[in-house]
C-alpha cells in the first residue's frame, strides 16, 4: 500500500445491501455491509420501499463502522464514490443523496459510478490490475451480462445480456417453487451438492443460437412444470436432484457463452462477478472450461461478488488514478444507467 495514494470511500445502495467500502489504491481497508434481506424474505423477493427505508436507517452506522474498521477519519477521505445506477430508483437516491452531502460538506470530489463496472473493478482489490482487454461475465439477481472491457475506467462494451429473467432471479423463483426460501441462490447451491446434476434434462435457453444473450425464463417454467407433474402424480419431489439439474443448466449456458465471447474476440482473460459468481458450481465449471480453452480466469472471493461498497470505492479509486473528472454535485440517480456510461 502506498500512503500517498488517494483514500476513497464508496457507497453502494442499488438494491438491498447498504455497503460502504474504503480503499487506498488497490488496497481494501474496510468493507462494511448492512443487509435488509431478512426484511424481504417474507415477501419472497426485494420490496423497493422496504429497501429504501432500510438504507436510510443503515447509512450512518455503516459509514461509522467502515471508518472505524479502516482506522481513518472522515477528514482523511480524499474522494467519494457512489453507485448512481443501475438499480432500484428509491434505493439509489438514498446513497446518492448521502454521498453528495458528505462530499459537499468536506469539499471533496464525488464520482457517480456504474454498478456493473464496479462489479468488474472490484477484482483489482484481490488480484491486481485488470488485463486490457478482458471479458467480464456479470451474473446477479438483476443482471446477466457479458462485457468486453478494454479499460474499466474508460471503455466497457455490452456484448450480451438476458432477454428475460436474470440468472439470480431464476434461482430465486426456482427456490420458491421448491419452498426453499429467499434468497434462492445460496440455498440451491447447498441443496445441489447432494443432488445429481444429470438427473433431469432441463432446457438450455439460447444455448447455441449464435448470440451472446441469455434466457432463463423458459428454464424456470420447465422446472415449475416438472415439479407440478410430480406433485399431481402424488410422487415425492427429489429436491436435491431438481436443484442440481437446474443449477447445472444455468452454469452450463453462462460458461459456454462467456468462453464463446473470449474465443470470438481473441481475449484470453475472463472475469466473473456479481452475486451468482459466489455459486460454487459456476466457479468450478468455469475453472475447468477456462483451463481447457487456455483462458485465464479471475473470480473475486464470494464476499466481493455480492453487492458491496468496496467495489464502488475500487472503481472510484481507478477513476481518480486515471485522471477522470469528478461528477457534478447535481448528478442524478439513474435506475437504467447503461454500462457504456461508467461515470456520470
VOTI-236342 format. One line per field, with one value per residue (C-alpha): residue in three letters; x negated, y, z. Coordinates in steps of 0.05 Angstrom, whole numbers. Layout:
N
aa <- [ALA_...] $
xx <- [X_...] $
yy <- [Y_...] $
zz <- [Z_...] $
# end
This chain:
344
aa <- [UNK_UNK_UNK_UNK_UNK_UNK_UNK_UNK_UNK_UNK_UNK_UNK_UNK_UNK_UNK_UNK_UNK_UNK_UNK_UNK_UNK_UNK_UNK_UNK_UNK_UNK_UNK_UNK_UNK_UNK_UNK_UNK_UNK_UNK_UNK_UNK_UNK_UNK_UNK_UNK_UNK_UNK_UNK_UNK_UNK_UNK_UNK_UNK_UNK_UNK_UNK_UNK_UNK_UNK_UNK_UNK_UNK_UNK_UNK_UNK_UNK_UNK_UNK_UNK_UNK_UNK_UNK_UNK_UNK_UNK_UNK_UNK_UNK_UNK_UNK_UNK_UNK_UNK_UNK_UNK_UNK_UNK_UNK_UNK_UNK_UNK_UNK_UNK_UNK_UNK_UNK_UNK_UNK_UNK_UNK_UNK_UNK_UNK_UNK_UNK_UNK_UNK_UNK_UNK_UNK_UNK_UNK_UNK_UNK_UNK_UNK_UNK_UNK_UNK_UNK_UNK_UNK_UNK_UNK_UNK_UNK_UNK_UNK_UNK_UNK_UNK_UNK_UNK_UNK_UNK_UNK_UNK_UNK_UNK_UNK_UNK_UNK_UNK_UNK_UNK_UNK_UNK_UNK_UNK_UNK_UNK_UNK_UNK_UNK_UNK_UNK_UNK_UNK_UNK_UNK_UNK_UNK_UNK_UNK_UNK_UNK_UNK_UNK_UNK_UNK_UNK_UNK_UNK_UNK_UNK_UNK_UNK_UNK_UNK_UNK_UNK_UNK_UNK_UNK_UNK_UNK_UNK_UNK_UNK_UNK_UNK_UNK_UNK_UNK_UNK_UNK_UNK_UNK_UNK_UNK_UNK_UNK_UNK_UNK_UNK_UNK_UNK_UNK_UNK_UNK_UNK_UNK_UNK_UNK_UNK_UNK_UNK_UNK_UNK_UNK_UNK_UNK_UNK_UNK_UNK_UNK_UNK_UNK_UNK_UNK_UNK_UNK_UNK_UNK_UNK_UNK_UNK_UNK_UNK_UNK_UNK_UNK_UNK_UNK_UNK_UNK_UNK_UNK_UNK_UNK_UNK_UNK_UNK_UNK_UNK_UNK_UNK_UNK_UNK_UNK_UNK_UNK_UNK_UNK_UNK_UNK_UNK_UNK_UNK_UNK_UNK_UNK_UNK_UNK_UNK_UNK_UNK_UNK_UNK_UNK_UNK_UNK_UNK_UNK_UNK_UNK_UNK_UNK_UNK_UNK_UNK_UNK_UNK_UNK_UNK_UNK_UNK_UNK_UNK_UNK_UNK_UNK_UNK_UNK_UNK_UNK_UNK_UNK_UNK_UNK_UNK_UNK_UNK_UNK_UNK_UNK_UNK_UNK_UNK_UNK_UNK_UNK_UNK_UNK_UNK_UNK_UNK_UNK_UNK_UNK_UNK_UNK_UNK_UNK_UNK_UNK_UNK_UNK_UNK_UNK_UNK_UNK_UNK_UNK_UNK_UNK_UNK_UNK_UNK] $
xx <- [0_-26_-8_-5_48_117_164_232_297_351_425_470_546_572_615_620_548_522_448_392_321_255_195_127_103_117_115_180_183_256_318_378_446_516_565_641_651_687_739_753_753_826_846_803_765_739_791_764_796_772_702_702_723_671_616_638_632_567_527_498_480_449_405_383_365_326_285_271_250_203_175_187_229_277_228_177_221_195_255_324_355_427_469_511_543_570_614_677_693_710_652_603_628_611_539_531_560_515_453_470_478_412_374_403_392_319_304_283_294_351_355_423_406_438_457_437_369_358_371_315_267_272_228_169_172_156_117_86_96_143_115_131_175_214_283_329_388_433_489_535_607_617_565_537_488_425_379_317_273_215_210_255_246_260_287_336_380_441_439_495_549_611_674_719_702_632_596_602_676_686_651_699_761_740_725_796_824_785_805_733_738_705_654_653_581_544_598_600_524_524_580_548_486_529_563_548_538_554_618_665_653_675_671_613_644_607_550_523_564_503_515_483_551_585_655_674_750_763_717_753_820_794_773_841_879_834_847_922_925_892_939_1001_978_971_896_843_803_728_709_634_636_681_635_572_602_629_563_524_568_555_480_472_502_465_396_409_429_373_319_351_341_269_256_292_255_187_187_151_175_245_271_335_371_439_476_484_408_408_441_393_413_405_336_316_343_315_246_250_272_224_165_186_193_128_165_142_199_207_263_263_276_351_359_334_381_445_463_415_384_313_328_354_293_248_278_274_201_189_223_181_117_137_147_222_261_307_383_423_459_524_514_578_594_606_641_628_557_525_460_424_433_381_387_435] $
yy <- [0_68_120_178_143_175_147_134_118_83_77_23_24_-4_-59_-89_-82_-18_-23_24_9_46_34_64_48_-26_-40_-54_-22_-32_-66_-54_-82_-78_-124_-118_-187_-213_-158_-181_-256_-260_-228_-277_-220_-150_-96_-29_15_-31_-29_47_55_4_44_107_73_37_92_129_68_31_91_97_23_28_87_51_-13_26_67_133_196_229_286_235_216_245_227_196_147_124_78_123_66_19_-5_9_84_98_57_93_161_146_131_188_239_215_217_287_312_283_307_377_384_363_397_331_306_258_203_175_106_49_-11_-62_-31_-32_-107_-114_-67_-99_-157_-110_-109_-183_-199_-132_-91_-119_-145_-99_-123_-175_-205_-199_-244_-210_-251_-229_-222_-164_-174_-227_-193_-206_-146_-132_-89_-53_-4_-9_65_89_37_-20_-53_-96_-157_-198_-196_-232_-225_-242_-266_-255_-317_-296_-281_-352_-380_-342_-365_-438_-436_-410_-468_-516_-480_-468_-395_-330_-313_-374_-375_-397_-447_-481_-483_-521_-568_-583_-612_-671_-680_-708_-652_-702_-729_-684_-657_-585_-540_-493_-430_-397_-446_-446_-393_-354_-295_-277_-267_-308_-332_-365_-355_-420_-459_-432_-452_-521_-533_-510_-556_-615_-605_-596_-660_-698_-668_-684_-756_-760_-774_-743_-687_-701_-631_-640_-670_-614_-562_-594_-604_-533_-504_-544_-517_-445_-450_-491_-435_-380_-411_-433_-363_-329_-372_-361_-287_-297_-340_-295_-233_-266_-248_-293_-267_-279_-245_-269_-222_-208_-245_-310_-312_-337_-402_-460_-499_-438_-426_-499_-508_-441_-461_-528_-498_-439_-486_-529_-467_-434_-375_-344_-340_-287_-291_-249_-283_-293_-233_-186_-217_-195_-121_-82_-14_-40_-48_24_50_8_40_108_97_75_137_182_146_153_228_226_288_281_284_347_351_354_283_242_171_134_67_47_73_37_1_44_103_85_150_208] $
zz <- [0_-20_32_-17_-59_-51_2_-30_6_-35_-22_-52_-45_-112_-81_-11_13_46_31_50_27_37_-7_-18_-88_-97_-22_14_83_101_73_118_98_127_93_94_63_125_118_47_59_80_13_-27_-61_-53_-38_-63_-10_46_16_13_85_107_71_107_175_160_124_184_226_166_148_221_222_157_182_248_211_166_224_189_200_153_142_116_57_-9_-53_-51_-100_-102_-144_-189_-227_-249_-192_-154_-161_-88_-62_-108_-86_-14_-30_-80_-31_25_-19_-43_28_51_-10_-5_70_64_-2_-34_-105_-118_-171_-190_-218_-255_-212_-265_-279_-204_-202_-254_-219_-150_-173_-173_-97_-97_-160_-181_-244_-296_-362_-421_-452_-413_-417_-357_-343_-292_-262_-206_-186_-233_-287_-332_-379_-419_-426_-466_-422_-456_-397_-336_-322_-392_-441_-430_-483_-473_-520_-489_-436_-413_-455_-395_-325_-298_-272_-199_-209_-237_-175_-130_-169_-171_-97_-87_-128_-84_-19_-2_20_-1_-27_-71_-96_-33_-15_-83_-84_-18_-38_-105_-72_-50_-118_-187_-239_-294_-263_-302_-373_-364_-426_-441_-469_-527_-517_-588_-623_-647_-599_-533_-500_-445_-430_-364_-363_-402_-355_-294_-325_-343_-270_-245_-293_-276_-201_-212_-252_-196_-145_-187_-193_-117_-124_-79_-109_-107_-86_-87_-158_-183_-152_-181_-250_-253_-228_-280_-336_-314_-305_-369_-410_-373_-382_-454_-475_-437_-469_-538_-528_-508_-569_-618_-594_-583_-509_-461_-393_-364_-302_-267_-220_-188_-134_-173_-181_-109_-134_-123_-185_-230_-203_-212_-283_-305_-279_-316_-382_-379_-367_-426_-470_-449_-417_-351_-301_-247_-195_-131_-65_-52_-5_-60_-112_-78_-75_-31_-21_-34_-108_-113_-77_-123_-185_-154_-139_-211_-237_-193_-214_-287_-281_-296_-279_-218_-225_-216_-149_-189_-213_-214_-194_-259_-250_-322_-329_-390_-379_-430_-381_-329_-291_-291] $
# end
